[in-house]
Amino acid sequence: AHRDKNVFADAAQALGQFGYAALPYLGQLLADNATPPDAQCVAAWQLGELKSYSAIPMLVPVVTNLERHTDVRALGVWA
């Protein structure tokens, strides 16, 4: 299946509009290595915008994995 990175980024943005109910889905986007970095950046951003301590366990692997895309790691730190 072809994955369009803009579709993933739009989906991550839309998930953020659901508030705390979106936490597990945003976390899944970050955990899935097949998710394009652009969409993972938006997911990390949305997790930060939610300002929930529940997001921390989802963000720690992003920040500590040196093989992750630099922008994704940077937004993970911000979040």
Secondary structure as UniProt FT lines:
FT   HELIX           5..16
FT   TURN            17..18
FT   HELIX           19..22
FT   HELIX           23..31
FT   TURN            33..34
FT   HELIX           37..50
FT   HELIX           53..55
FT   HELIX           56..64
FT   TURN            66..67
FT   HELIX           70..78
//
